[in-house]
Amino acid sequence: MTEIRKARHRRRRTALVVGVPLALTAAGAMAYGTVFGLFGDDAQPKASAATNTPAWATEAADGFASVHAMGQNGTYGGRDGKTVTVRTLADLEKYATAADPYVIVVASAITMDPVGKEIKVASNKTIIGSGTSGQIVGGGFFLGQGVHNVIIRNLTIRDAYQGIWNDKEHDFDGVQMDGAHHVWIDHNDIRHMADGLIDSRKDTTYLTVSYNRLSNENKAFGIGWTANTTADITIHHNWIRETEQRNPSTDNVAHAHLYNNYLEDDAGTAISSSYGNYARGKTTMVLENSYFQGMNNPVIRDSTATLVQRGNVFSGTTGRNESGGSGTPFDPKTYYSYTLDKAADVPALLKSGAGPRSSLGTTAPATAAATGKTLTVAQDGSGQYRTVQAAVDAVPVNNTARVTISVKPGTYRETVKVPSNKPHLTLQGSGGSRKDTVITFGNAAGTKKADGSTYGTTGSATVAVEGDDFQARNLTIANDFDGAKNQSVLGHQAVALRTGADKVVLDGVIVSGDQDTLEMETPGSDKLGRVYITNSYITGNVDFVFGRATAVINKSVINLKKRWDGSSAGFVTAPSTQANRKGFLITHSTVTGDVAAGSFSLGRNWHAGGDATLRPQTTVRDSTLSAAIRSNPWSDMGGFSWKNDRFAEYRNTGAGAGAASGERPQLTDAQAAGQTVKAWLGDWTPATS
């Protein structure tokens, strides 16, 4: 990469400031939820599986790394895999390069052999240091083409320097990325390398670099090495000091958002800055509330770049300080939410808050979770978390008390997973209406992931619940996949909410989609999965209430929706009930919608996988049926006759109701006495509003 001018040769100080990471304050905004000391000096001297995954290991990224794109739903690293602790290069490389997801805790100083070695990290990894013990000496990490969903946190990466200040021979970076996406580099101390500290190259995108200390280097952070202008990158709350160039140098980046960074050139050292933030090529950059101390040419741009400055502080700087350009600026908040710290506060904030943490106690949010209190989510930063998933991640594993996640009004475009080891969780909208708080996304069964595979029906869910005793209240959960605009997608099933847990309550919610809106399953074929839905509103068209769970829909509205092409034809339920279990009970509810008369069935029998041992069941009783319901309301599916399974009605009313017949079985009073809410739910009495 050619810099703006030839850099003068600089000799390093003979006594480098090591920069031992300080014990950080809450200003670092790293809500770990447990202590790094868990993996301290008493850990085993070899890789070992951690028995409990701490909350920090499941945290997801902010900034552009949080954006759902390229088939990747934000950046959460190895949270879905095992947690291992490593102390040797062999173990670190084994797990970092593995195909499976891992949270890898580095619990000692690991020396690279040979010097300059960069471990080729595979997708779906979190590599995180154990306090200040986690160090990578004499090398770093490489993320190649297509590698995605990687988190590198809380590490010291240091000392690959080969004695050449402007080193063009040894490409020994701390972190180098060539064509990667969805990467989060956070709370690291990277220093004294050869060539550069961080290189983001060859269209690497959806990258967030935050709360790092970058120091004692010629080249701090280079971005580019491409003629394309496609990358989206967020750089915030980094302390960049005693570096000459690339602070960062940002070349051909479509959206570069830099905020609350601290760039410092100490006049009392032998290292002098050539420039600060540099918008190169066709970059469009937004630079906000950063602090520049003693920098030469603190902010510069090429004539082809567009640079917007807001709220920055310049102290003792000289030379070029530029903005403008003919391009169209962008608003970062159209991509993600963020909160700016005051520029004047940035130096103190980052001197105490950037780099690795040493010994961490439980943070306030996790303490609240552990004692059964409330976590708050708000897009504008007024809550403890900006995304619903971040709040879920903060709940301690195997929590014993109910945790309420209160979600402020807004549309949260994300996918959310509540894992099986986080029971007793409530998602509750805090607005005046269930329409005020919306969690939505648009994956379908045929939507492709980054690796070319597809999500499948189950994987398409906007919200997936596997933790028992889950509740959702006063909000909307939707899948807004648009079939009309995605005709090339093979597989339009698009789940809004999937449950695979027992004792699930949906109270006062909207669940909205088209085909396969609400999937209700059990945690396993030998386990109960009971769901109670009340005072709610469920929308869809084809099999939009389906699965093998035992579920009650009570005092709710089932809204029938036309298909993407405007046609009216569909099926409300598609149960796949086991023979010894109860299926779906719809009671004291209304089935209606703006569709043609006689165009919808109440259900059809889904023998999942062609399993003839299943006995699908739907009972609709004491409900109002609109004229949209067919006079013969049940349908066959997959070569199985509904008449051999369990479908019935009892005392329904409305234009779509009908008398008993061979095509319309009705329960007797005696049979109906055994098909009630209490009979369905057994020993469980749901807590409702």
HELIX and SHEET records of a PDB file:
HELIX    1   1 ALA A   26  GLY A   28  5                                   3    
HELIX    2   2 PHE A   36  PHE A   39  5                                   4    
HELIX    3   3 ALA A   55  THR A   58  5                                   4    
HELIX    4   4 GLY A   63  SER A   66  5                                   4    
HELIX    5   5 LEU A   89  ALA A   96  1                                   8    
HELIX    6   6 GLY A  131  SER A  133  5                                   3    
HELIX    7   7 PRO A  332  THR A  334  5                                   3    
HELIX    8   8 ALA A  343  ASP A  345  5                                   3    
HELIX    9   9 VAL A  346  GLY A  353  1                                   8    
HELIX   10  10 ALA A  364  ALA A  370  1                                   7    
HELIX   11  11 VAL A  388  ALA A  394  1                                   7    
HELIX   12  12 GLY A  456  GLY A  459  1                                   4    
HELIX   13  13 ALA A  608  GLY A  610  5                                   3    
HELIX   14  14 TRP A  642  ASN A  644  5                                   3    
HELIX   15  15 ASP A  669  ALA A  672  1                                   4    
HELIX   16  16 VAL A  677  LEU A  681  1                                   5    
SHEET    1   A11 SER A  48  ALA A  49  0                                        
SHEET    2   A11 LYS A  82  VAL A  86 -1                                        
SHEET    3   A11 TYR A 102  VAL A 106  1                                        
SHEET    4   A11 LYS A 125  GLY A 129  1                                        
SHEET    5   A11 HIS A 148  ARG A 153  1                                        
SHEET    6   A11 HIS A 181  ASP A 186  1                                        
SHEET    7   A11 THR A 205  SER A 210  1                                        
SHEET    8   A11 ALA A 231  HIS A 236  1                                        
SHEET    9   A11 VAL A 253  TYR A 259  1                                        
SHEET   10   A11 THR A 284  GLU A 288  1                                        
SHEET   11   A11 THR A 306  ARG A 310  1                                        
SHEET    1   B 2 HIS A  68  ALA A  69  0                                        
SHEET    2   B 2 GLN A  72  ASN A  73 -1                                        
SHEET    1   C 9 ALA A 109  THR A 111  0                                        
SHEET    2   C 9 GLN A 135  VAL A 137  1                                        
SHEET    3   C 9 THR A 156  ARG A 158  1                                        
SHEET    4   C 9 ASP A 189  ARG A 191  1                                        
SHEET    5   C 9 ARG A 213  GLY A 224  1                                        
SHEET    6   C 9 GLY A 196  ARG A 201  1                                        
SHEET    7   C 9 VAL A 175  ASP A 178  1                                        
SHEET    8   C 9 GLY A 140  LEU A 143  1                                        
SHEET    9   C 9 GLU A 118  LYS A 120  1                                        
SHEET    1   D 9 ALA A 109  THR A 111  0                                        
SHEET    2   D 9 GLN A 135  VAL A 137  1                                        
SHEET    3   D 9 THR A 156  ARG A 158  1                                        
SHEET    4   D 9 ASP A 189  ARG A 191  1                                        
SHEET    5   D 9 ARG A 213  GLY A 224  1                                        
SHEET    6   D 9 TRP A 239  GLN A 245  1                                        
SHEET    7   D 9 TYR A 262  GLU A 264  1                                        
SHEET    8   D 9 TYR A 291  GLN A 293  1                                        
SHEET    9   D 9 VAL A 313  SER A 315  1                                        
SHEET    1   E 8 ALA A 109  THR A 111  0                                        
SHEET    2   E 8 GLN A 135  VAL A 137  1                                        
SHEET    3   E 8 THR A 156  ARG A 158  1                                        
SHEET    4   E 8 ASP A 189  ARG A 191  1                                        
SHEET    5   E 8 ARG A 213  GLY A 224  1                                        
SHEET    6   E 8 SER A 249  ASP A 251  1                                        
SHEET    7   E 8 ASN A 277  ARG A 280  1                                        
SHEET    8   E 8 VAL A 299  ARG A 301  1                                        
SHEET    1   F10 THR A 374  VAL A 377  0                                        
SHEET    2   F10 VAL A 403  VAL A 407  1                                        
SHEET    3   F10 LEU A 425  GLY A 429  1                                        
SHEET    4   F10 GLN A 471  ARG A 473  1                                        
SHEET    5   F10 VAL A 504  ASP A 507  1                                        
SHEET    6   F10 ARG A 530  THR A 534  1                                        
SHEET    7   F10 THR A 550  ASN A 554  1                                        
SHEET    8   F10 PHE A 584  THR A 587  1                                        
SHEET    9   F10 GLN A 617  ARG A 621  1                                        
SHEET   10   F10 ARG A 646  TYR A 650  1                                        
SHEET    1   G 8 GLY A 410  ARG A 413  0                                        
SHEET    2   G 8 THR A 437  PHE A 441  1                                        
SHEET    3   G 8 THR A 476  ASN A 479  1                                        
SHEET    4   G 8 ILE A 510  SER A 512  1                                        
SHEET    5   G 8 TYR A 537  GLY A 540  1                                        
SHEET    6   G 8 VAL A 557  LEU A 560  1                                        
SHEET    7   G 8 THR A 590  GLY A 593  1                                        
SHEET    8   G 8 THR A 624  LEU A 625  1                                        
SHEET    1   H 8 VAL A 416  VAL A 418  0                                        
SHEET    2   H 8 VAL A 463  VAL A 465  1                                        
SHEET    3   H 8 LEU A 497  THR A 499  1                                        
SHEET    4   H 8 LEU A 518  MET A 520  1                                        
SHEET    5   H 8 VAL A 542  GLY A 547  1                                        
SHEET    6   H 8 GLY A 570  PRO A 575  1                                        
SHEET    7   H 8 PHE A 600  ARG A 604  1                                        
SHEET    8   H 8 TRP A 634  SER A 635  1                                        
END                                                                             
